[in-house]
Amino acid sequence: MRPIGLAALLTLVLCTMAFKAQAQDASEKEIERYRAMISDPMSNPGFLAVDRGEQLWAEKRGAKNVSLEGCDLGLGAGKLEGVYAQLPRYFKDADRVMDLEQRLLWCMQNVQGLDTKDVVTRRFSGPGRVSDMEDLVAYIANKSSGMKIAPQLGHPKEQEMLAVGEEMFYRRAGVMDFACATCHGSEGKRIRLQALPDLAKPGKEPQDTMGSWPTYRVSQGALRTMQHRLWDCFRQQRWPAPEYGSDGITALTMYLNTMASGGEITVPSIKR
């Protein structure tokens, strides 16, 4: 048998690469077609979380036996339209910059007098277990659907949080020596069939990414919030798991929302 020539070998390699590229493109088109089929609210299971969250928002709980309707998420007590688009932000009563989940925990404790230990334990839903926080975030975030991401940077603590978030995005650590920027710091990166958005510069990719959370994850059969997404990213990087509602997660969200400024919010979305 004659050895294969260099030109023939090169042709074989190029054909193989072209076939793989075509297969990836076909798979992505099928994924997008599937998403389009179930994007209607009547087909998206994430809207079940929206409905549960609406009930939780109005339910009287805690030692004070009041609802969360007295909670100020940034635009006044009980006002929900547009608040998610402007979070994280500085809250004078707490003297802290908070994301939505931090603020909801604060309101449960201070407005309702609720012991949030069980809420934190169930922060992420699982088989046979729903999450109050995921449901509330779905409901409140949905009130900002169609609006633009508008990060708040007028207070010195908001600017400080942005600086911390940017530092965290590029900080390499853990046993894999990974940073957020390792996967999301340049164009054209992929993991298996999944394209990885470039979140290191303002524009469409961070806008599309941040504007689509919270989302219903088909592979997990659950609605997930940005808290869960970032927690899972750190887990996959083999970093220590961040504490739920930590300032570090809020800082990173502040940075990502700043990169996504002006993007349209469409939630709950649906992802693989």
PyMOL commands that set and color helices and strands:
alter all, ss='L'
color gray80, all
select helices_A, chain A and resi 6-37+46-58+68-70+84-86+100-110+117-121+132-142+156-170+180-184+204-210+226-236+247-259
alter helices_A, ss='H'
color red, helices_A
select strands_A, chain A and resi 89-91+96-98+189-191+194-196+215-217+222-224+269-271
alter strands_A, ss='S'
color yellow, strands_A
deselect
rebuild
show_as cartoon
